[in-house]
Amino acid sequence: MLKKILTALAAIVVIFVIVVALQPADFRVERTTTIAAPQAELFAQVNDLGRLVSLGQARPRCEDNPSMVRNRARARS
């Protein structure tokens, strides 16, 4: 009985590995939305990195955040 269970489990693992190996290595995610605002107003909003960061849409580079720089230095050593 145990031998049958282990054989079935091994077969499931092998099938899973084969399915994962056949998947494409890259993928792409796209999102779209419609915003009811004038283009000039939207461009002014997204063109200013400071506004994007305050909205949570963009993240500052490591060099802009001292704690991130320390963490990166620790990871290298």
N, C-alpha and C positions, 0 to 999 in steps of 0.2 A: 504494500500500500504506500509506504513512504517513498519507494522508488518511483511510483507513478506520479506522485505529487511533485517530487523533485524534477522529473522529466518534463512535466507540464510547465512548471515554473521556469525551467531552463528554456523551453520552447517560447514562452511568452517574452522572456528577456531577449532572446535572439531575434524574434520578430520585431520587438521594439527597437533594437539596435539597427536593424536593416531599414526600418521606416525612417528613423532619424538620419541615417547615413544618406538616404536618397533625397532628403529635403534640400532645397537650394541654400547656399551659404549666406546669401544676402537677402534683405527684405527692405521694403520701403513703406513708410507710413505717411499719409497725406491727410491733412485736415483742411476743410474749407468752411467759411462762414460768410454771411452777408451782414454788413454793418450799415445801418441807416445813418450815415454822417457824411458831410462833404469830404472829398478827397484831400483837400488842402489841410483840413483839421486832422485827419488820420495821419497824413504824412508828417505833420509837425509832431504828432505824438510818438510815432515809431522812429523818427529820425533822431530823436534825443535819447541817448543811451541812459541818461539819468532817470528819465521818466519811465523807461522800460524796466529798469531795475526796481524802481519804487512800485511798479505794478506787478512785479514778480514774473515778468515775461522773459527777462534776460538775466543772466547771472554774471557777476563781475569776474574778471580774470583773476587768477591766483595772485598775480603781482599787485592787484588792488586790495587784497585782503591779507593782512599780516598773519592771521592765524592759519590761513591756508598755506602760506609760504612756509611757516614753521612745520606744519604737518607734512608737506612735501619733502622738506629737508630731512625730517626724521625717517621718512619712508626710504630715502636713498641710502641712508647710513646703515 
